[in-house]
Amino acid sequence: MENRDDGERLIKWVLIIRFPGLDEIYPVKVTRSMPLTQILTQFGSHVLCCTRCTDKVIYAIKNRILGHDANYDILLATIKRYLENPNAFVLKKGMNFEDYIIIEYYKYAINKIFVKRNVKKQAIDKLTNARKRRIDEESYLNITFAEDFRRTHGELLIILTNLKVQSIKK
């Protein structure tokens, strides 16, 4: 019995997938008042248990602290795909799950804006480099996932403005 309780304590979040009456993907925090066993009993096969690396991301999504214009559904869908098949996701050396989610989200945003492949790649490369430079320069700061997400958003706006100005001048 103790082993099961220890295992339950390792899981902080679950995703409820396609359950009638809830959003397509609905995050639920595992607590003492809402233990994993009760969630599994109530939602059955609709439950997808989250790994610890997703905790900060899901917390930010659930509490809607990423900004009013963030597409939370895209973030949840990316987490769902990761949990269903973690081997399909390749994290670069030194990259954690939070970094991956931020880069994937902004790749999605860039793909919605630009049509030309070379401009998309240029924007993604510039964003990745700007973010890496910022993280290296500010490594002494302990920023949260939500702060990093919003800072990356600001960097992307600057990059997009510069790319549009360059394309007008040519």
URURJO-V636909 format. One record per residue. PHI is phi in radians with two decimals (NA if undefined). BURIAL is b if it has 9 or more other C-alpha atoms within 8 Angstrom, else e. D_FIRST is the distance of its C-alpha to the first C-alpha in Angstrom with 1 decimal. Layout:
BEGIN
{{PHI:BURIAL:D_FIRST} {PHI:BURIAL:D_FIRST}}
END
This chain:
BEGIN
{{NA:e:0.0} {-1.09:e:3.8} {-1.09:e:5.5} {-1.12:e:5.4} {-1.11:e:6.5} {-1.09:e:8.8} {-1.12:e:10.1} {-1.14:b:10.9} {-1.20:e:12.7} {-1.27:e:14.7} {-1.68:b:16.1} {-1.71:b:18.7} {-2.35:b:20.8} {-2.31:b:21.0} {-1.91:b:24.3} {-1.63:b:25.1} {-1.86:b:27.7} {0.81:b:30.6} {-1.79:b:29.2} {-0.96:e:32.0} {1.66:e:33.1} {-2.01:e:31.6} {-1.04:e:33.2} {-0.90:e:33.0} {-2.24:b:30.3} {-2.15:b:28.6} {-1.36:b:26.2} {-2.32:e:23.5} {-1.49:e:21.6} {-1.47:b:17.9} {-2.34:e:17.6} {-1.16:e:15.9} {-1.40:e:18.3} {-2.32:b:17.8} {-1.27:b:14.2} {-1.01:b:13.8} {-1.06:e:12.4} {-1.18:e:15.5} {-1.11:b:17.7} {-1.11:b:16.7} {-1.15:e:17.3} {-1.30:e:20.6} {-1.89:b:22.0} {0.92:e:20.6} {-1.27:e:22.6} {-1.47:b:24.3} {-1.63:b:21.5} {-2.19:b:22.0} {-1.30:b:19.4} {-1.68:b:21.4} {-1.41:b:21.3} {-1.09:e:21.8} {-1.16:e:25.5} {-1.63:b:26.1} {-0.96:b:24.9} {-1.16:b:28.3} {-1.18:b:30.2} {-1.16:b:28.2} {-1.01:e:28.4} {-1.13:b:32.1} {-1.21:b:32.4} {-1.07:e:30.5} {-1.59:e:32.5} {0.91:b:35.7} {-1.88:e:36.9} {-1.59:b:38.5} {2.09:e:41.8} {-1.24:e:43.3} {-1.74:e:44.6} {-1.27:e:41.5} {-1.64:e:40.4} {-1.15:e:36.7} {-1.13:e:36.4} {-1.14:e:37.5} {-1.10:b:34.9} {-1.13:b:32.1} {-1.12:b:33.5} {-1.15:b:33.6} {-1.10:b:30.0} {-1.04:b:29.1} {-1.06:b:31.3} {-1.12:b:29.6} {-1.18:b:26.0} {-1.29:e:27.2} {-2.62:e:29.1} {-1.13:e:28.6} {-1.23:e:30.8} {-1.36:e:33.7} {-1.71:e:33.9} {-1.94:e:35.7} {-1.60:e:35.4} {-1.15:e:38.4} {-0.98:e:38.1} {1.42:e:37.2} {-1.71:e:36.2} {-1.75:e:32.8} {-1.09:b:31.4} {-1.08:b:33.0} {-1.05:e:36.4} {-1.06:b:36.0} {-1.07:b:35.3} {-1.09:b:38.4} {-1.11:b:40.7} {-1.10:e:39.6} {-1.09:b:40.2} {-1.32:b:43.6} {-1.11:b:44.6} {-1.03:e:44.0} {-1.09:e:46.1} {-1.13:b:48.9} {-1.11:b:48.9} {-1.27:e:49.6} {-1.52:e:52.5} {-1.75:b:54.4} {-1.75:e:55.9} {-1.29:e:57.3} {-1.10:e:54.9} {-1.16:e:56.6} {-1.24:b:56.2} {-1.03:b:52.5} {-1.09:e:52.0} {-1.08:e:54.1} {-1.13:b:52.2} {-1.13:b:48.8} {-1.09:e:50.1} {-1.11:b:51.6} {-1.14:b:48.4} {-1.06:b:46.2} {-1.17:e:48.8} {-1.12:b:49.2} {-1.16:b:45.5} {-1.08:e:45.0} {-1.08:e:48.1} {-1.09:e:46.7} {-1.12:e:43.3} {-1.13:e:45.1} {-1.21:e:47.5} {-1.94:e:44.9} {-1.13:e:42.2} {-1.32:e:42.3} {-1.50:e:41.2} {-1.87:e:37.5} {-1.59:e:37.9} {-1.47:e:35.2} {-1.04:b:34.7} {-1.10:b:36.7} {-1.12:b:39.5} {-1.08:b:39.7} {-1.06:b:39.8} {-1.20:b:42.6} {-1.12:e:44.6} {-1.11:b:44.4} {-1.05:b:45.7} {-1.08:e:48.7} {-1.09:b:49.4} {-1.12:b:49.4} {-1.06:e:51.9} {-1.13:e:54.2} {-1.10:b:54.0} {-1.12:b:54.7} {-1.08:e:57.7} {-1.12:e:59.1} {-1.17:b:58.7} {-1.20:e:60.5} {-1.15:e:63.3} {-1.11:e:63.7} {-1.22:e:63.9} {-1.29:e:66.5} {-1.20:e:68.7} {-1.41:e:68.9}}
END
